[in-house]
Amino acid sequence: MDRRTFLKKALLKGAAGLGVGLSLNEAGHLWEAAAEVFSRDSGIAGQVVDLLSEQPLAGVRLSAEPSGEAALSDERGYYYFRLPPGTYKVMANAPGYLELWYAQQRVIRETITRLDLALLPANPTPEEQALIYDKVVRAPQLPTRLGLDWETLLRPSLEVLTTAIPSTINVRFPDGHIETMELDEYLKGVVPNEMPANWPTEALRAQAVAARSYAIAYAAQKGYICTDTNCQYYSNKRDPRTSAAVDQTHNMVATYKDNVIWAFYFASCNGYRTRNSEDAIYWQTCQPAGWRRLDYCRSVPCLHDPVVKRDSAGNILNKCGDEGKGAGYYGHGVGMCQWGALARSNEGLSYKGILTHYYTGINVLNAGILPPAPLSPANNAWLPAGQPLTLSWSSGGSSYYVEMQSTASSNKWTSGWISTASWTTNSPPAGVYQWRVRARDTSGIESDWSEMMTLVLTQNPYRIRFPSIYNKGPINTW
């Protein structure tokens, strides 16, 4: 066996052939030696481990798209794809684990790209969830490390209009270069780094909307958003569940008085309440952070089992406001508490319910699909009763849902989802009615309701409007 073949096998077997029992992370010198003899190869190689135990996983199915190459991890968790230069998506699947993939993996000529993967258990215990959170989600940074003038940033006049929702966002990487990405593609690289992918769907959706809102507000102020925990942590890691949460909330944002909010979020509170924005803390020192008041960042109840964070020596990290429970805030304490979102989703609350709980007075709406504008009849129109009634509105969605109700009774008419921008009812009796309409796009995302319109159906609308034409006696309303 020549030296080149020997070292290649040593790399892919985790140095088992050398009898030294090295892991890939511990054997940097072996990687360098193998890279030298791989000089005529190009591809992707690495090790697959269990996220919790950090033990190698054998028999994991891997694929590299779009090449269609497939591989199985060996008994030491190692895998290798020989690939021509290009950009690939590496996917990993194993029974009992969540599917994981990494996008935009670049292969350069005569270079082996190293990619290690840690798979998340599909059904962790509550204790394991706490460990997963610590391993997956980066420790929160001090808010002032955003590099922004917070006096300017949080002044009440700062506004990001919902009409300015971008389809793309500028992402600034640590080396200083900026890439323009589709907004949702950027978010698919954020959510699995900010919340574990095996958390409940509604919590993941709430995280997706908060991350989208925060990114829009941040980029509107700075012109870009960074990729580390000074902003929101971004990487090429993807997970089907978190990506689905982004897709399912496409264009959904949190707004306050028609402006996209700075949707601040943090790891965990003291088990009792979040903090007002002006009471934000440096969680490492429990000192005030000096934020300004934000009306949508008010202290709200956040009852969840306290999450105790400890350092390697066993000391409790989050002591601020422990209130006798041995655990306090982990993070600045303002906005959405992620562990609280987990608890609320386990109680059955929807992602919109989670967001409106943690951000006071907000709306959660689809900024990409605006409510239709009612066209006919005009507001407060008087029309003859006992005839079919046609309502119409501006188009813009793929389907529409109309709701009309009597103001004097519980009678209600609904259209169901229809594809036309008009709807004709049967013949409602005389009375006062209100109606509204909402739209839905091709991905199933719904707009808010339109403004409420009022109409009056009467036996003789002309007699009401023009009484002088009729007799001078008492005029019946209907």
NUKOLMAR-831450 format. One record per residue (C-alpha): residue in three letters; x, y, z. Coordinates in nm, 3 decimals. Layout:
BEGIN
> code_px_py_pz
> ALA_X_Y_Z
...
end
This chain:
BEGIN
> code_px_py_pz
> MET_0.000_0.000_0.000
> ASP_0.152_0.334_-0.102
> ARG_0.167_0.634_0.133
> ARG_-0.114_0.817_-0.044
> THR_-0.359_0.526_-0.014
> PHE_-0.257_0.458_0.345
> LEU_-0.317_0.816_0.461
> LYS_-0.647_0.838_0.276
> LYS_-0.774_0.527_0.453
> ALA_-0.639_0.656_0.785
> LEU_-0.835_0.978_0.742
> LEU_-1.160_0.811_0.650
> LYS_-1.129_0.551_0.928
> GLY_-1.051_0.812_1.196
> ALA_-0.693_0.690_1.230
> ALA_-0.819_0.344_1.328
> GLY_-0.561_0.199_1.093
> LEU_-0.292_0.376_1.293
> GLY_-0.428_0.242_1.620
> VAL_-0.421_0.585_1.786
> GLY_-0.797_0.630_1.833
> LEU_-0.802_0.993_1.720
> SER_-1.125_1.174_1.636
> LEU_-1.135_1.397_1.331
> ASN_-1.136_1.708_1.549
> GLU_-0.832_1.588_1.740
> ALA_-0.631_1.485_1.438
> GLY_-0.558_1.813_1.264
> HIS_-0.210_1.695_1.173
> LEU_-0.357_1.386_1.008
> TRP_-0.597_1.602_0.808
> GLU_-0.308_1.819_0.686
> ALA_-0.106_1.514_0.587
> ALA_-0.403_1.364_0.405
> ALA_-0.474_1.696_0.229
> GLU_-0.122_1.684_0.092
> VAL_-0.164_1.339_-0.061
> PHE_-0.517_1.422_-0.177
> SER_-0.365_1.694_-0.396
> ARG_-0.513_1.544_-0.711
> ASP_-0.862_1.492_-0.556
> SER_-1.144_1.732_-0.476
> GLY_-1.453_1.666_-0.268
> ILE_-1.616_1.687_0.074
> ALA_-1.527_1.476_0.380
> GLY_-1.600_1.484_0.750
> GLN_-1.745_1.307_1.053
> VAL_-2.105_1.261_1.169
> VAL_-2.173_1.255_1.544
> ASP_-2.466_1.256_1.786
> LEU_-2.511_1.614_1.905
> LEU_-2.572_1.516_2.269
> SER_-2.317_1.242_2.324
> GLU_-2.071_1.365_2.061
> GLN_-2.018_0.999_1.974
> PRO_-1.967_0.895_1.609
> LEU_-2.270_0.773_1.415
> ALA_-2.225_0.484_1.175
> GLY_-2.456_0.407_0.884
> VAL_-2.578_0.764_0.834
> ARG_-2.701_0.813_0.477
> LEU_-2.547_1.117_0.312
> SER_-2.598_1.269_-0.031
> ALA_-2.443_1.557_-0.222
> GLU_-2.675_1.750_-0.451
> PRO_-2.694_1.821_-0.738
> SER_-2.434_1.555_-0.818
> GLY_-2.649_1.269_-0.681
> GLU_-2.348_1.119_-0.504
> ALA_-2.440_0.908_-0.199
> ALA_-2.240_0.770_0.092
> LEU_-2.273_0.595_0.429
> SER_-2.073_0.699_0.734
> ASP_-1.837_0.424_0.853
> GLU_-1.801_0.281_1.203
> ARG_-1.613_0.594_1.313
> GLY_-1.872_0.827_1.162
> TYR_-1.654_0.932_0.866
> TYR_-1.768_0.986_0.510
> TYR_-1.613_1.109_0.186
> PHE_-1.746_1.237_-0.147
> ARG_-1.516_1.271_-0.446
> LEU_-1.667_1.565_-0.633
> PRO_-1.565_1.800_-0.912
> PRO_-1.527_2.171_-0.825
> GLY_-1.861_2.341_-0.764
> THR_-2.119_2.421_-0.497
> TYR_-2.312_2.143_-0.325
> LYS_-2.582_2.075_-0.066
> VAL_-2.487_1.791_0.169
> MET_-2.777_1.607_0.333
> ALA_-2.770_1.356_0.620
> ASN_-3.043_1.113_0.736
> ALA_-3.044_0.852_1.013
> PRO_-3.325_0.672_1.200
> GLY_-3.413_0.849_1.526
> TYR_-3.256_1.178_1.418
> LEU_-3.378_1.490_1.242
> GLU_-3.270_1.531_0.884
> LEU_-2.994_1.788_0.845
> TRP_-2.834_1.957_0.549
> TYR_-2.572_2.219_0.476
> ALA_-2.615_2.447_0.178
> GLN_-2.352_2.627_-0.031
> GLN_-2.065_2.388_0.037
> ARG_-1.793_2.496_-0.203
> VAL_-1.548_2.246_-0.351
> ILE_-1.229_2.389_-0.501
> ARG_-1.004_2.209_-0.746
> GLU_-0.758_1.970_-0.577
> THR_-0.902_2.055_-0.232
> ILE_-1.098_1.848_0.019
> THR_-1.367_2.057_0.190
> ARG_-1.413_1.951_0.551
> LEU_-1.771_1.932_0.682
> ASP_-1.852_1.777_1.021
> LEU_-2.217_1.720_1.109
> ALA_-2.393_1.683_1.447
> LEU_-2.740_1.525_1.426
> LEU_-3.021_1.616_1.666
> PRO_-3.224_1.338_1.832
> ALA_-3.584_1.342_1.708
> ASN_-3.748_1.285_2.049
> PRO_-3.531_1.427_2.328
> THR_-3.633_1.431_2.694
> PRO_-3.683_1.771_2.864
> GLU_-3.337_1.736_3.019
> GLU_-3.188_1.659_2.678
> GLN_-3.368_1.959_2.528
> ALA_-3.186_2.188_2.768
> LEU_-2.854_2.036_2.660
> ILE_-2.948_2.064_2.294
> TYR_-3.035_2.431_2.336
> ASP_-2.695_2.502_2.488
> LYS_-2.517_2.318_2.207
> VAL_-2.720_2.454_1.916
> VAL_-2.799_2.812_2.015
> ARG_-2.512_3.053_2.058
> ALA_-2.480_3.230_2.394
> PRO_-2.650_3.570_2.380
> GLN_-2.419_3.867_2.347
> LEU_-2.441_4.204_2.519
> PRO_-2.691_4.423_2.335
> THR_-2.447_4.711_2.296
> ARG_-2.215_4.486_2.095
> LEU_-2.441_4.536_1.799
> GLY_-2.219_4.830_1.713
> LEU_-2.517_5.067_1.695
> ASP_-2.593_5.395_1.863
> TRP_-2.872_5.270_2.087
> GLU_-2.990_5.620_2.169
> THR_-3.057_5.663_1.797
> LEU_-3.168_5.306_1.740
> LEU_-3.441_5.304_2.002
> ARG_-3.573_5.657_1.974
> PRO_-3.950_5.656_1.913
> SER_-3.916_5.823_1.573
> LEU_-3.738_5.525_1.421
> GLU_-3.978_5.364_1.178
> VAL_-3.963_5.079_0.931
> LEU_-4.277_5.087_0.722
> THR_-4.447_4.760_0.636
> THR_-4.473_4.880_0.277
> ALA_-4.092_4.856_0.254
> ILE_-4.064_4.481_0.323
> PRO_-3.766_4.365_0.113
> SER_-3.748_4.045_-0.088
> THR_-3.369_4.037_-0.036
> ILE_-3.131_4.135_0.241
> ASN_-2.762_4.227_0.250
> VAL_-2.569_3.988_0.474
> ARG_-2.226_4.095_0.602
> PHE_-1.985_3.811_0.683
> PRO_-1.699_3.829_0.938
> ASP_-1.438_3.889_0.667
> GLY_-1.626_4.203_0.565
> HIS_-1.773_4.090_0.234
> ILE_-2.146_4.137_0.179
> GLU_-2.377_3.898_-0.004
> THR_-2.730_3.977_-0.115
> MET_-2.963_3.688_-0.031
> GLU_-3.330_3.613_-0.063
> LEU_-3.475_3.709_0.275
> ASP_-3.626_3.367_0.344
> GLU_-3.308_3.186_0.237
> TYR_-3.117_3.397_0.489
> LEU_-3.374_3.311_0.759
> LYS_-3.339_2.939_0.685
> GLY_-2.978_2.975_0.795
> VAL_-3.076_3.170_1.110
> VAL_-3.365_2.982_1.271
> PRO_-3.184_2.646_1.331
> ASN_-2.902_2.842_1.498
> GLU_-3.137_3.041_1.721
> MET_-3.382_2.765_1.824
> PRO_-3.342_2.386_1.824
> ALA_-3.509_2.228_1.521
> ASN_-3.681_1.960_1.730
> TRP_-3.884_2.217_1.924
> PRO_-4.259_2.237_1.850
> THR_-4.372_2.377_1.516
> GLU_-4.551_2.682_1.660
> ALA_-4.240_2.786_1.856
> LEU_-4.030_2.755_1.540
> ARG_-4.281_2.965_1.345
> ALA_-4.277_3.232_1.617
> GLN_-3.896_3.233_1.599
> ALA_-3.908_3.266_1.219
> VAL_-4.138_3.571_1.236
> ALA_-3.933_3.732_1.514
> ALA_-3.610_3.674_1.319
> ARG_-3.763_3.813_0.999
> SER_-3.892_4.124_1.176
> TYR_-3.563_4.182_1.355
> ALA_-3.363_4.137_1.034
> ILE_-3.580_4.385_0.843
> ALA_-3.553_4.647_1.118
> TYR_-3.177_4.598_1.161
> ALA_-3.099_4.608_0.789
> ALA_-3.318_4.915_0.741
> GLN_-3.101_5.093_1.000
> LYS_-2.756_4.965_0.893
> GLY_-2.803_4.861_0.531
> TYR_-2.703_4.503_0.612
> ILE_-2.718_4.243_0.888
> CYS_-2.421_4.053_1.029
> THR_-2.395_3.676_1.070
> ASP_-2.286_3.631_1.434
> THR_-2.461_3.672_1.767
> ASN_-2.407_4.048_1.755
> CYS_-2.707_4.035_1.518
> GLN_-2.858_3.691_1.457
> TYR_-2.639_3.386_1.407
> TYR_-2.636_3.269_1.044
> SER_-2.469_2.964_0.893
> ASN_-2.514_2.727_0.600
> LYS_-2.677_2.471_0.831
> ARG_-3.034_2.389_0.731
> ASP_-3.303_2.169_0.881
> PRO_-3.631_2.069_0.712
> ARG_-3.841_2.164_1.017
> THR_-3.695_2.512_1.060
> SER_-3.696_2.571_0.684
> ALA_-4.064_2.471_0.678
> ALA_-4.133_2.721_0.959
> VAL_-3.980_2.996_0.745
> ASP_-4.181_2.890_0.438
> GLN_-4.504_2.862_0.636
> THR_-4.464_3.218_0.766
> HIS_-4.349_3.368_0.436
> ASN_-4.376_3.750_0.448
> MET_-4.525_3.739_0.801
> VAL_-4.393_4.018_1.023
> ALA_-4.473_4.169_1.362
> THR_-4.581_4.533_1.343
> TYR_-4.668_4.806_1.591
> LYS_-4.864_5.105_1.459
> ASP_-4.797_4.981_1.104
> ASN_-4.420_4.962_1.153
> VAL_-4.207_4.648_1.164
> ILE_-4.078_4.603_1.518
> TRP_-3.733_4.534_1.654
> ALA_-3.841_4.187_1.763
> PHE_-3.585_4.135_2.040
> TYR_-3.569_3.785_2.183
> PHE_-3.356_3.606_2.440
> ALA_-3.299_3.260_2.584
> SER_-3.483_3.240_2.916
> CYS_-3.624_3.458_3.191
> ASN_-3.649_3.392_3.563
> GLY_-3.960_3.180_3.515
> TYR_-4.189_3.470_3.610
> ARG_-4.174_3.773_3.378
> THR_-3.988_3.928_3.089
> ARG_-3.845_4.279_3.127
> ASN_-3.948_4.619_2.999
> SER_-3.706_4.747_2.734
> GLU_-3.583_5.024_2.969
> ASP_-3.504_4.751_3.225
> ALA_-3.290_4.542_2.989
> ILE_-2.980_4.399_3.156
> TYR_-2.632_4.279_3.082
> TRP_-2.710_3.926_3.192
> GLN_-2.345_3.849_3.275
> THR_-2.330_4.131_3.532
> CYS_-2.701_4.199_3.603
> GLN_-2.634_4.569_3.536
> PRO_-2.882_4.792_3.347
> ALA_-2.820_4.806_2.972
> GLY_-2.962_5.154_2.923
> TRP_-3.222_5.081_2.657
> ARG_-3.499_5.329_2.581
> ARG_-3.868_5.258_2.625
> LEU_-4.039_5.062_2.348
> ASP_-4.415_5.040_2.383
> TYR_-4.425_4.689_2.237
> CYS_-4.152_4.558_2.470
> ARG_-4.339_4.556_2.802
> SER_-4.289_4.315_3.089
> VAL_-4.531_4.023_3.055
> PRO_-4.585_3.699_3.251
> CYS_-4.360_3.420_3.131
> LEU_-4.432_3.118_3.347
> HIS_-4.208_2.830_3.251
> ASP_-3.984_2.594_3.441
> PRO_-3.667_2.792_3.519
> VAL_-3.372_2.693_3.303
> VAL_-3.051_2.689_3.505
> LYS_-2.738_2.775_3.304
> ARG_-2.405_2.668_3.456
> ASP_-2.045_2.712_3.355
> SER_-1.791_2.430_3.334
> ALA_-1.723_2.461_3.707
> GLY_-2.091_2.420_3.792
> ASN_-2.153_2.784_3.883
> ILE_-2.494_2.927_3.794
> LEU_-2.457_3.176_3.509
> ASN_-2.804_3.329_3.511
> LYS_-2.860_3.476_3.858
> CYS_-3.021_3.811_3.776
> GLY_-3.360_3.822_3.947
> ASP_-3.359_3.457_4.056
> GLU_-3.639_3.523_4.310
> GLY_-3.545_3.216_4.510
> LYS_-3.556_2.969_4.223
> GLY_-3.184_2.945_4.162
> ALA_-3.216_3.068_3.805
> GLY_-3.251_3.410_3.650
> TYR_-3.230_3.575_3.310
> TYR_-3.013_3.432_3.035
> GLY_-3.003_3.718_2.790
> HIS_-3.125_4.077_2.812
> GLY_-3.478_3.974_2.916
> VAL_-3.666_4.185_2.657
> GLY_-3.920_4.059_2.404
> MET_-3.980_3.692_2.330
> CYS_-3.843_3.443_2.581
> GLN_-3.750_3.136_2.378
> TRP_-3.802_2.888_2.661
> GLY_-4.131_3.061_2.733
> ALA_-4.224_3.019_2.366
> LEU_-4.153_2.648_2.405
> ALA_-4.383_2.632_2.708
> ARG_-4.659_2.832_2.536
> SER_-4.646_2.610_2.225
> ASN_-4.670_2.299_2.443
> GLU_-4.988_2.451_2.588
> GLY_-5.135_2.473_2.237
> LEU_-5.080_2.843_2.166
> SER_-5.028_2.933_1.798
> TYR_-4.724_3.121_1.678
> LYS_-4.935_3.436_1.644
> GLY_-5.054_3.389_2.001
> ILE_-4.696_3.347_2.121
> LEU_-4.584_3.665_1.945
> THR_-4.879_3.879_2.059
> HIS_-4.817_3.758_2.415
> TYR_-4.454_3.865_2.423
> TYR_-4.479_4.183_2.213
> THR_-4.747_4.414_2.355
> GLY_-5.004_4.563_2.119
> ILE_-4.858_4.423_1.797
> ASN_-5.017_4.277_1.487
> VAL_-4.880_3.973_1.308
> LEU_-4.958_4.014_0.941
> ASN_-4.847_3.917_0.595
> ALA_-4.669_4.221_0.459
> GLY_-4.628_4.058_0.120
> ILE_-5.001_4.014_0.056
> LEU_-5.201_4.321_0.148
> PRO_-5.571_4.306_0.236
> PRO_-5.802_4.360_-0.063
> ALA_-5.969_4.700_-0.097
> PRO_-6.352_4.675_-0.103
> LEU_-6.488_4.841_-0.417
> SER_-6.863_4.788_-0.433
> PRO_-7.104_4.859_-0.277
> ALA_-6.962_5.181_-0.133
> ASN_-6.945_5.209_0.243
> ASN_-7.288_5.292_0.398
> ALA_-7.464_5.224_0.067
> TRP_-7.847_5.181_0.067
> LEU_-7.967_4.899_-0.156
> PRO_-8.297_4.722_-0.221
> ALA_-8.364_4.415_-0.007
> GLY_-8.485_4.084_-0.144
> GLN_-8.245_4.078_-0.440
> PRO_-7.913_3.902_-0.501
> LEU_-7.628_4.112_-0.363
> THR_-7.287_4.133_-0.535
> LEU_-6.981_4.241_-0.339
> SER_-6.653_4.319_-0.518
> TRP_-6.299_4.415_-0.418
> SER_-5.954_4.475_-0.565
> SER_-5.763_4.170_-0.686
> GLY_-5.410_4.069_-0.589
> GLY_-5.443_3.728_-0.424
> SER_-5.501_3.382_-0.567
> SER_-5.822_3.334_-0.366
> TYR_-6.051_3.532_-0.136
> TYR_-6.278_3.480_0.162
> VAL_-6.578_3.706_0.228
> GLU_-6.771_3.738_0.553
> MET_-7.101_3.930_0.588
> GLN_-7.310_3.951_0.906
> SER_-7.627_4.121_1.021
> THR_-7.576_4.380_1.295
> ALA_-7.911_4.290_1.453
> SER_-7.884_3.911_1.462
> SER_-7.641_3.622_1.443
> ASN_-7.711_3.567_1.073
> LYS_-7.384_3.534_0.884
> TRP_-7.297_3.461_0.521
> THR_-6.954_3.341_0.408
> SER_-6.819_3.273_0.062
> GLY_-6.559_3.009_0.141
> TRP_-6.233_3.048_-0.053
> ILE_-6.315_3.163_-0.407
> SER_-6.091_3.257_-0.700
> THR_-6.286_3.560_-0.825
> ALA_-6.269_3.918_-0.691
> SER_-6.647_3.934_-0.650
> TRP_-6.916_3.730_-0.478
> THR_-7.293_3.724_-0.513
> THR_-7.508_3.624_-0.217
> ASN_-7.865_3.499_-0.215
> SER_-8.128_3.755_-0.124
> PRO_-8.062_3.879_0.231
> PRO_-8.363_4.029_0.413
> ALA_-8.386_4.396_0.498
> GLY_-8.146_4.512_0.765
> VAL_-7.803_4.661_0.834
> TYR_-7.501_4.447_0.740
> GLN_-7.125_4.461_0.767
> TRP_-6.885_4.279_0.537
> ARG_-6.512_4.231_0.491
> VAL_-6.277_4.024_0.274
> ARG_-5.929_3.872_0.302
> ALA_-5.691_3.729_0.043
> ARG_-5.468_3.423_0.023
> ASP_-5.163_3.373_-0.200
> THR_-5.050_3.060_-0.382
> SER_-4.839_2.944_-0.085
> GLY_-5.144_2.952_0.143
> ILE_-5.046_3.265_0.336
> GLU_-5.345_3.483_0.423
> SER_-5.369_3.861_0.444
> ASP_-5.536_4.052_0.723
> TRP_-5.904_4.135_0.685
> SER_-5.996_4.441_0.482
> GLU_-6.165_4.734_0.648
> MET_-6.520_4.662_0.760
> MET_-6.786_4.792_0.519
> THR_-7.147_4.873_0.612
> LEU_-7.451_4.851_0.388
> VAL_-7.826_4.894_0.441
> LEU_-8.082_4.673_0.268
> THR_-8.433_4.823_0.262
> GLN_-8.758_4.757_0.083
> ASN_-8.748_5.102_-0.076
> PRO_-8.408_5.269_-0.059
> TYR_-8.520_5.553_-0.286
> ARG_-8.802_5.645_-0.048
> ILE_-8.547_5.670_0.232
> ARG_-8.302_5.874_0.028
> PHE_-8.553_6.096_-0.148
> PRO_-8.859_6.125_0.080
> SER_-8.989_6.439_-0.092
> ILE_-9.073_6.230_-0.397
> TYR_-9.313_6.022_-0.190
> ASN_-9.603_6.114_0.037
> LYS_-9.551_6.359_0.315
> GLY_-9.661_6.116_0.583
> PRO_-9.437_5.922_0.823
> ILE_-9.163_5.732_0.644
> ASN_-9.087_5.377_0.753
> THR_-8.720_5.289_0.762
> TRP_-8.794_4.944_0.609
end
